[in-house]
Each structure stands twice: as structure tokens, then as C-alpha cells.
Amino acid sequence: MKRILIAAAAALMMLASCGHEPSGARVIDVSAPSDAVLEDIASDIRIIPLDESAGLIPEIYSAKLFGDRLLLHEYAKSVTVFDGGKFVGKLDARGRSEQEYLNLYSFTYLPQTEEILVYDLILRAIKAYHVPDMKWTRTIPMQDCKDYLNGFEALDEHHSFYAGSRNPTVWDHRRNAPSLTVPVPTAGGFFGGVGLTGSHFEQDRGALRTFIPGSTIKIIDVEADRYTVLDSLVFRPELLPPDFWEGDYSEEKAAVYQEAMAHDHFASGCYAPVLRGRNLAFWYFGGRRADETGATAPDIPPLHLYLDLKGRRQAVSSLHVGGASNPLQPDVCEGNRWGSVLELPLPSDGHEPGRVKKQLDELAAKGYEHALLLYSVL
């Protein structure tokens, strides 16, 4: 989650063009966001208590969900694996041998071989470990890849999809060379990076649904040798000039961006888009909300939610469980559902708890400290 927000704050917005284009961009109006209760908008809600018999949940830097298998990444250190809430094992293989890594910069999971793929930023290599025994299986050299593997995902046994400071790329591990590069004009410098912070793997379709941020955001499906644009999004109101992402980085541009971020209805990209037909839902990076004194929060803003379901459009500034005060944030996205890893018990907002909070409170009373809350709005 932190990686997602940090990448968002770095302003990863550019324009992509290639493949099949939709007939027209969909206008997304985020000028009047409102609060919403999960039980009122979610069509499917599932609660999975997490077994912590093997130790505490790590500080979550990023997370991934593949079916019932949940993987939690503690930055540079480890990956903890759960299956249906039951503890499976923990990968912590730091060291200097062939079977170890120095820095767990990013990771993904390959369901076909039940392997965790770890990208070591220092060694410039991917190391694979089998689940559940966490034994090293192979090393994939990446010395010819001159970039960071941000948003690192496995398309299949032989291809990875990533983006760093350059264009999004599919890397063919058999040839140790790229097999597809998505052309993205960049603004250079600080604004030149592309992070696949909104990507998630579609296991049943064998492709990666992600987005290319830009003045017009493209939601795309990526395969090993091609990609297809599924939808185009244009945000309103526009608080940045149309030519903002053209040219090189400058201190003036940084100041303009920070000023735009101070607005609560500023959208600077989207995360975890889910689509079914013309129904669309995604989280977006909203601006900082001012407090009673007019000052804005010093930290990175939370994600807001946008819904376009059967023609009903709604920007949600805070989605929360009925009776709970903390807003939900999406830690994982898989298929057409999102998931949040919650620390129990959830703080109350002073109102009568809804059915979801009651269930979570019951788990807390039984001694559970964390639960995975899965929900879908499509």
C-alpha cells in the first residue's frame, strides 16, 4: 500500500498510444465526492481471519492476492503467505549465497509453478522460491535489464511485466530481452517514471490489466507480445494545464503539482480498475483534505473510490464499514474484487455497528488481530 501511494505522489502520468483505442474517453467527474458505507454498495463481502500462530503480521509494504492465496511483503526483507487465512509460510532468505537475496525490492507470485519471484535490486536478478517449503528453485539473471522492476508482475513462466523509470516492458526470460515495450512519451526527470501501481493479474484471462497514467488514462490488457486499450479516462475538473506533462521537470512544475494536490477533488491517476461490460470502478489518488485550520495533511493522501455502475456515477471520498471510523483502503486487487488487510478491532465511529463490523468484532473477541476483508462492487 505504501509503495502504491508513494508512486502516486511521484506523479506518474503520461500518455500511451498503441493497439485498439476505445471510441472515446470516458469523463470522470470527481468534483463532488461523498462518503459511503461498504454494506450499501458492495455486492459481495467476505471476511477471512488471518492465522497468526507463526508470528505477527509484518508491516505491509505491498500485498498480492491470487485466488485464496494472500502474500504480504515487508520491504527488503520477507514475504508472508496465507492460504484461505491459514498461515502457509514465510520467505526470509536474506544472505549472500546463490540461494539467497540481498534486497527484496519487489515480488510477484506464479500460480502455475507455485513460486514466489523475488526481484533483488542489488544483484539485478530474479530469484524463485517454491511455496510452501520456501526452497530456492532458480535464478533468472536480469543484468541486461537497465531499469528498476517497479510494478513487477509475472505474465507466465517465461515473461514478466514491469515498469521503472522507462517505458512499461514485457521481459522474455528465455532470451533475456524485451518482447514488448509500450511506447510512453515522458516528461523527463521526476515526472518521467511509470509505476504499475494499478496493475493486477487476471488469472483466468492470462493477461495483466493495468493502466497507463496520463492526461488521458488508458486502462489496458497486456500479453506477452501485444496489448489492448480497454478504456480511456479523462478526469474533471482539470487542475493542471493541458501541457503540464510535456517537456522536462522543473521546480515550477513541482510547485504547480503540489498546489493541485491541495484540492480534495484533484485526481492524479487511478488504482486497481475493475470492469465488467460498461461498468467500471477504480480507486483514485485524491488531493489532501484540509483540516479545521485550513492546513492540509502532511502525509500522502488516502485513495478515494469512483463508481460508474449502470450509468450511476459516484465519487466516494471515504468508504468505510458501517459503524467503523477508519476508511477502507485497497491493499490487494484480484479479478473484480478488492481486499483490505484490517487490524482488529476496528475503531468505532460512535454509531450502531453494521453486520460486517459485528463479525469483525466477534473475531477480535476470539483473539484474532488481523483479517482480510474482500469485497466487490460489480
CORFENHU-V422798 format. One record per helix or strand. SS is the DSSP state (h for helix, s for strand). FROM is the first residue (numbers start at 1). TO is the last residue. Records with the same first field share a line. If there is no record, write none. Layout:
SS->FROM-TO ; FROM-TO
//
This chain:
h->2-9 ; 38-41 ; 189-192 ; 251-261 ; 355-365
s->15-16 ; 26-29 ; 34-37 ; 44-49 ; 62-66 ; 69-74 ; 76-76 ; 78-83 ; 86-91 ; 94-94 ; 101-101 ; 104-110 ; 115-120 ; 125-130 ; 135-141 ; 150-156 ; 159-163 ; 169-172 ; 177-181 ; 184-185 ; 200-202 ; 207-212 ; 217-222 ; 227-236 ; 267-276 ; 279-286 ; 290-290 ; 296-296 ; 303-309 ; 312-320 ; 324-324 ; 332-334 ; 337-343 ; 348-348 ; 370-376
//
